[in-house]
Amino acid sequence: MTDRIDQIIEKLQQLKEIRQHLVNEPMSESGVWIHQYEVRKKYKKDGEIYWYVYAKWQANEPIFKRNPKARLKGIVKRGKNPEYTCHQHIGRVSSSTGLGTDSEVAIAYQEWENRKRLDALDKA
């Protein structure tokens, strides 16, 4: 019986160390996830249709600071938060043109993975 208790205590100590290590890592906000979407573009020059896959942070609550283009500054749909939004563009994931993944996307996925691991540890 005491062996089982010692094993549980040891496991809890290991989880505590892992959690402490994760807390020191960069991570996304709580309740935020990454959404991928595809954009197709037809260029006039050659008539080819190319596709691009982009990633953006997504949340249920408006927590991301708005960064509107200069010509759109101050224009917000009625009933929407003028300062914060529920999504924020991260960058390109892939494309049919051979362009690779933006470094910001790789960093964002790592931050999101850290948050999911920390949430799973806290739940355990």
N, C-alpha and C positions, 0 to 999 in steps of 0.2 A: 504494500500500500504506500509506504514512504517512497519507494522507487518511482511509482507513478506520479506522486506529488512533486518529487524532484524533477522529473521529466517535464511536467507542466510548467514549473517555475523556470526551468532552463529555456523552454520554448518561448515563454513570455519575455524573458530577458533578450532572446535573439530578436523577437518581434520589436521590442523596444529599441534595440540598436538599429534595426533596419528602418524603423520609423524616424528615428533621429537623423539618420543619413538622408532619408527622403526629404525631410523638412528643410534641410540645408540646400537641396537642389532647386533650381528654378522650376516653377510649376504654374499651370493655368489657374484661373479663378475657379472657385467651387461652383458647380451647376452650369459649366460651360462645356461645349463640345465643338468638334470640327465638322463642318459640312462641306462636302465636295460637290461641285456642279460643273457641267460641261457647257462650253460656248462654241458654237459653230460660226465660222466667218467665211464668206465668199469674197475673194479679192477680184477686183475688176480686171487687173492686169492679165492674169492667166485663167480666170474662171474656175479655178480649183476651190473646193470647199475644204477648209482646214478646221480641226477641232482642237480646243484647248481645255484642259481640266484645271480648275482653280479651287482653292480652299479658302474658307472663311470661318472665323470664330462665330458661334451662334449661342444665344442665351435666351431664356424665357423672359427675363427682365431687361430693360434697357440699362446696360452698365458700361457700354463702350462710348467713349467721347466721339461726338460727330466731327467729321473733318470734311466739310463740304467744299466743292470747287468755289472759286471766288464769285462766279456768276450766279451761283445758287445760294449764297450766304443769306441767311434770314428767311429762306423759303422752306417751310415745314408744313406737312399735311395737317389739317385740322385734327386735334385730338392726339397728336404725336408729341413726344418729348422733344423740345427744341435743342437740348444740349446733349442728350444721350440716345443711343440706338441699341438694338438687340443683336446686331451683327457687325463684324469688322473684317475687311478683306485681309488675307495673309499673303497669298501669292500663287504662282503657277505650280501645279503638281506635275503635269506632263502635257505633251502636245503632239500632233501628227507631223509637225515641222521638224522634230528632232530636238527642240529646246528642252532642256532638262528641268529638274525640280529646283525651285528657288531655295536658297539656304534658309530663309525665314520659315518655310514650310517644314523643313526637317526639324528645326528648333521647336516649332509649335507642336509638332507631333510628339516630340520628346517631353515637352512640358505637360501635354495632355496625358501622356502615359504615366508620368510621375504622379499627377493628380489622381488618376484612376487607381494606381497602386496604393497611394496614401489613403484614399477613401475605403478601399478594400481592407487595409490593415485596421483602420478605425472601426470598421464594421465587425471585424473578427474580434 
